[in-house]
Amino acid sequence: MKYSEIYDDSMLEIFKNESRLFEDIEINIEEPVIDVEKIAGVLKIPVEKKDDIFESGSITPKGNGTPVIEVNSSEAPVRQRFTIAHELGHYFLMEELKEKTNRTPDLSSYDSTQREHEIIANSFAADLLMPMELVKKLMITWLEENNLVNKPFSTIQLLAMQTEIAKKMQVSVEALKIQFKTKNLVVKA
């Protein structure tokens, strides 16, 4: 399966000149992990993992204007993946990357414009790491494997499904729960 099969047109359009390269990246439904470092590579944006930075990560234009993503290597792998996707959100969704953009855990330190940018970058990251087409396929597979298609199931079973899907996709359960809520993937429990 290719990325072009799991992302909607609005996500594919964001990649503009690199859309062909992005669309052709392969994904295995048995190991459904979006390769954010490969995506950064397609865009020619280096990712540097560092243990000497305070924030979760940043995207910084270097001397020649080429952006570099720095990621805090001491954070959990799911957090690092989200941070890379988040920084790609800044790259694509902000008018110009004029200065260093940091990802810190505490949004209260930002002014209202910065908070808005962080929310937009978070939304982009969630959509990049957890495309709905892929999440829906994994939901159907889980329901089939657990003999729960068109049957009621408990809140505990819903959490079990979300936990398994998050583990397969290498995202946090909390991020997947937010994506379920944001995208109205309401499953009656």
HELIX and SHEET records of a PDB file:
HELIX    1   1 TYR A    3  GLU A    5  5                                   3    
HELIX    2   2 ASP A    9  ILE A   14  1                                   6    
HELIX    3   3 LYS A   16  GLU A   18  5                                   3    
HELIX    4   4 SER A   19  GLU A   23  1                                   5    
HELIX    5   5 VAL A   36  VAL A   42  1                                   7    
HELIX    6   6 PRO A   77  LEU A   93  1                                  17    
HELIX    7   7 LEU A  107  SER A  109  5                                   3    
HELIX    8   8 SER A  112  LEU A  129  1                                  18    
HELIX    9   9 MET A  132  GLU A  145  1                                  14    
HELIX   10  10 THR A  155  MET A  169  1                                  15    
HELIX   11  11 VAL A  173  THR A  182  1                                  10    
SHEET    1   A 4 VAL A  47  LYS A  50  0                                        
SHEET    2   A 4 PRO A  67  ASN A  72  1                                        
SHEET    3   A 4 GLY A  57  PRO A  61 -1                                        
SHEET    4   A 4 THR A 101  ARG A 103 -1                                        
END                                                                             
